[in-house]
Amino acid sequence: SGNTQRQILLFFSNSCIIIFTIAFWMEGVSAMKTYCERLRELREKRGLKQSDLAQILETTQQVYSRYENGVNALPIHHLITLCKFYRISADYVLGLHADDDK
C-alpha cells in the first residue's frame, strides 16, 4: 500500500514453510528492521543469550546465530515458538507491524 513495498518469498522445503524476507522499504528512504534484526533486538532486550533461545528452539547456538545473521532462513515452526515465547505476533517479527513489542 502507498509507497511501502513488502515482499516475502515463501519456500517450501521438507514440508516446512521457510520465510525469507527479501526487502522491507518504507517511503523509499528508510528500511524497516528485518526479522533478523528484530530477533536480535528481542533477545537482547531480555538479556538472553543465543544459546538460551537455541535451547528453547531445540537447536544449537550456531544455528540460532545463523537466523539472527540472515545466513539461514527462520523455519515457520521456530517463528511460532518464538512468538509464543515472547508473546508477540508474527507480524511484528516479520516487520509487517511497525509497533514495538509490548
URKATA-V541637 format. One record per residue. N is the residue number from 0. SS is DSSP state (h for helix, s for strand, l for the rest). PHI is phi in degrees with one decimal (999 if undefined). PSI is psi in degrees with one decimal (999 if undefined). Layout:
n:N ss:SS phi:PHI psi:PSI
n:N ss:SS phi:PHI psi:PSI
//
This chain:
n:0 ss:l phi:999 psi:142.9
n:1 ss:l phi:59.6 psi:-138.8
n:2 ss:l phi:-86.3 psi:2.1
n:3 ss:l phi:-85.8 psi:125.0
n:4 ss:s phi:-108.7 psi:128.8
n:5 ss:s phi:-130.2 psi:119.5
n:6 ss:s phi:-127.2 psi:125.4
n:7 ss:s phi:-126.6 psi:130.9
n:8 ss:s phi:-106.7 psi:126.8
n:9 ss:s phi:-103.8 psi:129.1
n:10 ss:s phi:-111.3 psi:140.5
n:11 ss:s phi:-105.7 psi:122.6
n:12 ss:s phi:-146.5 psi:124.1
n:13 ss:l phi:49.2 psi:47.1
n:14 ss:l phi:57.6 psi:20.5
n:15 ss:s phi:-113.9 psi:146.1
n:16 ss:s phi:-96.1 psi:126.3
n:17 ss:s phi:-109.9 psi:128.2
n:18 ss:s phi:-99.9 psi:127.8
n:19 ss:s phi:-128.6 psi:122.0
n:20 ss:s phi:-83.2 psi:121.2
n:21 ss:s phi:-76.7 psi:-56.8
n:22 ss:s phi:-163.2 psi:146.7
n:23 ss:s phi:-127.8 psi:112.9
n:24 ss:s phi:-126.4 psi:132.9
n:25 ss:s phi:-115.1 psi:129.9
n:26 ss:l phi:56.8 psi:17.5
n:27 ss:l phi:66.0 psi:7.1
n:28 ss:l phi:-117.4 psi:-60.3
n:29 ss:s phi:-105.8 psi:133.6
n:30 ss:s phi:-82.8 psi:137.1
n:31 ss:l phi:-72.0 psi:158.1
n:32 ss:l phi:-62.6 psi:138.4
n:33 ss:l phi:-80.2 psi:165.5
n:34 ss:h phi:-63.7 psi:-28.7
n:35 ss:h phi:-61.5 psi:-45.6
n:36 ss:h phi:-65.4 psi:-38.5
n:37 ss:h phi:-66.4 psi:-38.9
n:38 ss:h phi:-59.5 psi:-45.8
n:39 ss:h phi:-63.9 psi:-45.0
n:40 ss:h phi:-61.1 psi:-45.6
n:41 ss:h phi:-59.8 psi:-44.3
n:42 ss:h phi:-65.3 psi:-48.8
n:43 ss:h phi:-66.1 psi:-36.9
n:44 ss:h phi:-58.8 psi:-29.0
n:45 ss:l phi:-99.5 psi:4.6
n:46 ss:l phi:67.3 psi:29.8
n:47 ss:l phi:-96.6 psi:155.6
n:48 ss:l phi:-97.9 psi:159.4
n:49 ss:h phi:-57.3 psi:-36.5
n:50 ss:h phi:-64.6 psi:-30.5
n:51 ss:h phi:-64.3 psi:-46.2
n:52 ss:h phi:-69.1 psi:-36.7
n:53 ss:h phi:-60.3 psi:-40.4
n:54 ss:h phi:-63.5 psi:-43.0
n:55 ss:h phi:-61.6 psi:-38.7
n:56 ss:h phi:-85.6 psi:-2.6
n:57 ss:l phi:57.0 psi:48.7
n:58 ss:l phi:-137.7 psi:-169.3
n:59 ss:l phi:-99.4 psi:162.4
n:60 ss:h phi:-61.5 psi:-37.2
n:61 ss:h phi:-63.2 psi:-42.7
n:62 ss:h phi:-65.8 psi:-44.2
n:63 ss:h phi:-61.7 psi:-40.7
n:64 ss:h phi:-57.8 psi:-37.7
n:65 ss:h phi:-66.2 psi:-31.0
n:66 ss:h phi:-66.0 psi:-48.4
n:67 ss:h phi:-65.3 psi:-30.6
n:68 ss:l phi:-92.4 psi:1.0
n:69 ss:l phi:74.2 psi:15.0
n:70 ss:l phi:-77.4 psi:-44.7
n:71 ss:l phi:-111.1 psi:142.8
n:72 ss:l phi:-73.2 psi:148.0
n:73 ss:s phi:-82.0 psi:117.7
n:74 ss:s phi:-65.2 psi:148.9
n:75 ss:h phi:-59.9 psi:-36.1
n:76 ss:h phi:-66.5 psi:-28.9
n:77 ss:h phi:-76.5 psi:-36.3
n:78 ss:h phi:-58.9 psi:-46.1
n:79 ss:h phi:-61.4 psi:-46.1
n:80 ss:h phi:-60.4 psi:-44.4
n:81 ss:h phi:-65.4 psi:-39.6
n:82 ss:h phi:-62.7 psi:-41.0
n:83 ss:h phi:-67.2 psi:-42.4
n:84 ss:h phi:-62.2 psi:-48.5
n:85 ss:h phi:-82.8 psi:-12.0
n:86 ss:l phi:59.3 psi:51.5
n:87 ss:l phi:-133.0 psi:168.4
n:88 ss:l phi:-87.5 psi:154.4
n:89 ss:h phi:-63.9 psi:-32.3
n:90 ss:h phi:-57.0 psi:-41.3
n:91 ss:h phi:-64.9 psi:-49.1
n:92 ss:h phi:-58.9 psi:-41.6
n:93 ss:l phi:-81.1 psi:-3.7
n:94 ss:l phi:81.5 psi:17.1
n:95 ss:l phi:-87.3 psi:-11.9
n:96 ss:l phi:-129.6 psi:118.1
n:97 ss:l phi:-74.9 psi:-19.7
n:98 ss:l phi:-66.4 psi:146.9
n:99 ss:l phi:-67.0 psi:157.5
n:100 ss:l phi:-67.9 psi:153.6
n:101 ss:l phi:-94.1 psi:999
//
